């Protein structure tokens, strides 16, 4: 009975989509599975069933389970980048305005994915796929912050260790807020203070 119901459900969902739209659908289904059942449920056969497509479609898009998890991490990064870019474009052109936008946007993006991102990262732990995409994202985010904070930076500039420390703090504070160890506002406020202090050091002798 259950098998018949599942087959009917799968057949009803099967729709022809172009490659980009199909990828978007598969990622949305994967995020739902991760949210509802955890990343352990993210196998390629299970995703095929839930998305109403054949297994070859899933393997064509992702290749392996690590490929799926990597695509989810890249999707998260793309959304995070879009949110931060939009916020920076509309914020006050002051250190306070820019610092608060960077802090708030980063924390809110992590919280928007709940516990899914830690699960994705855990599933990819130690894999070369994760190291490559994570490093690309980190460097892009640091460069974005360097440009945004440039007008407020002093003659000593902000050196790379400062940006890496800021990024580490952003990750730690966001995940602590996601798990309820601290409040969201505490995470944003602390990250903002770290950003302002980092800029302040560039003015000191």
C-alpha atoms as one frame of an Amber mdcrd trajectory, in Angstrom:
protein
   0.000   0.000   0.000   2.758   2.400   0.962   4.775   1.456  -2.125   1.803
   2.130  -4.409   1.244   5.505  -2.770   4.915   6.424  -3.187   4.928   5.397
  -6.841   1.817   7.442  -7.539   3.290  10.426  -5.759   6.533  10.139  -7.723
   4.711   9.826 -11.023   2.558  12.850 -10.274   5.605  14.988  -9.563   7.506
  14.126 -12.746   7.654  17.282 -14.878   9.898  18.228 -17.807  12.197  21.113
 -16.883  15.247  22.639 -18.512  18.584  21.851 -16.871  18.809  25.011 -14.758
  15.226  24.739 -13.524  15.716  21.056 -12.759  18.829  21.824 -10.735  16.903
  24.460  -8.785  14.135  21.960  -8.090  16.578  19.285  -6.946  18.369  21.696
  -4.612  15.071  22.857  -3.118  14.017  19.255  -2.488  17.437  18.476  -0.985
  17.206  21.474   1.378  13.752  20.309   2.481  15.023  16.804   3.177  17.990
  18.158   5.146  15.704  20.419   7.164  13.083  17.775   7.921  15.209  14.641
   8.324  18.849  15.758   8.551  21.665  15.416   6.054  21.907  11.643   6.623
  18.726  11.410   4.528  20.484  13.061   1.579  21.310  10.077  -0.583  21.058
  10.286  -4.360  18.403   7.521  -4.644  16.280   9.170  -1.933  16.553  12.550
  -3.657  15.443  10.965  -6.939  12.361   9.546  -5.242  11.457  12.769  -3.465
  12.007  14.903  -6.568  10.079  12.539  -8.835  12.936  11.959 -11.285  14.972
   8.958 -12.397  18.285   8.142 -10.750  20.304   8.959 -13.909  19.004  12.545
 -13.705  20.360  12.866 -10.172  23.714  11.320 -11.055  23.985  13.566 -14.112
  23.596  16.680 -11.938  25.680  15.685  -8.918  27.686  12.567  -9.684  28.176
  11.575  -6.033  26.752  12.374  -2.626  29.715  14.695  -2.050  28.785  16.394
  -5.311  25.276  16.978  -3.972  26.524  18.355  -0.649  29.010  20.587  -2.475
  26.208  21.947  -4.676  24.178  22.733  -1.557  27.104  24.597  -0.007  27.601
  26.573  -3.233  23.886  27.369  -3.316  24.070  28.649   0.261  27.092  30.810
  -0.618  25.318  32.274  -3.657  22.295  33.237  -1.564  24.478  34.694   1.167
  26.452  36.737  -1.359  23.272  38.118  -2.936  21.857  39.168   0.445  25.080
  40.883   1.551  25.557  42.611  -1.813  22.017  44.005  -1.758  22.373  45.166
   1.840  25.710  46.887   1.176  24.300  48.734  -1.822  21.515  50.273   0.242
  23.258  50.912   3.582  24.605  54.175   4.997  28.088  54.936   3.696  29.533
  55.100   7.203  31.614  52.683   9.210  28.682  52.056  11.529  26.253  51.427
   8.686  28.634  49.196   6.736  29.779  47.273   9.807  26.241  46.591  10.956
  25.190  45.414   7.491  28.089  42.963   7.229  27.443  41.602  10.725  23.658
  41.367  10.403  23.659  39.906   6.893  26.195  37.210   7.730  24.381  36.053
  10.861  20.953  36.166   9.236  22.101  34.143   6.225  23.449  31.360   8.427
  20.284  31.359  10.520  18.109  31.199   7.400  19.471  27.694   6.751  18.994
  26.601  10.361  20.987  23.470  11.148  21.254  22.365   7.532  24.587  24.024
   6.790  26.413  22.468   9.784  25.071  19.131   8.603  26.284  19.739   5.052
  29.707  20.757   6.341  29.870  17.686   8.584  28.979  15.462   5.628  31.799
  16.999   3.583  34.358  17.142   6.385  37.832  16.434   5.070  36.767  16.186
   1.426  38.717  18.013  -1.302  35.413  19.279  -2.708  34.643  21.159   0.501
  38.105  22.620   0.834  37.982  24.028  -2.691  34.540  25.640  -2.544  34.971
  26.860   1.014  38.290  28.541   0.263  36.828  30.222  -2.835  33.927  31.542
  -0.771  36.136  32.717   2.078  38.467  34.627  -0.209  35.554  36.234  -2.070
  33.918  37.290   1.214  37.163  38.743   2.564  37.679  40.727  -0.639  34.104
  42.004  -0.435  34.689  43.189   3.138  38.025  44.750   2.184  36.334  46.862
  -0.492  33.339  47.783   1.668  35.505  48.836   4.608  38.205  50.459   2.453
  36.867  54.043   2.756  37.099  53.836   6.561  40.477  52.114   6.790  43.527
  53.949   8.167  47.109  54.118   6.862  48.075  50.774   8.421  45.365  49.076
   6.382  43.628  45.889   7.502  46.054  43.007   7.140  44.959  39.494   6.057
  45.094  38.027   9.599  42.493  40.567  10.692  40.049  39.524   7.988  40.585
  35.815   8.678  39.977  36.422  12.383  36.793  38.331  11.554  35.567  35.501
   9.321  36.279  32.894  11.995  34.369  34.963  14.536  31.471  35.405  12.095
  31.173  31.628  11.647  31.447  30.875  15.366  28.973  33.555  16.441  26.452
  32.620  13.742  26.516  28.938  14.654  26.262  29.755  18.372  23.159  31.802
  17.613  21.757  28.980  15.463  22.135  26.489  18.315  20.747  28.883  20.933
  23.987  29.311  22.865  23.636  33.088  22.418  20.892  35.301  21.019  20.803
  36.521  17.454  21.212  40.112  18.583  24.224  39.178  20.716  25.840  37.507
  17.712  25.261  40.550  15.489  26.424  43.014  18.127  29.621  41.118  18.903
  30.497  40.694  15.235  29.880  44.400  14.654  32.248  45.293  17.515  34.907
  42.988  16.053  34.604  44.704  12.667  34.814  48.197  14.163  37.819  47.222
  16.301  39.557  45.758  13.266  39.092  49.019  11.360  40.147  51.000  14.412
  43.479  49.183  14.578  44.250  50.325  11.038  44.335  53.906  12.344  46.621
  53.277  15.308  50.379  53.849  15.227
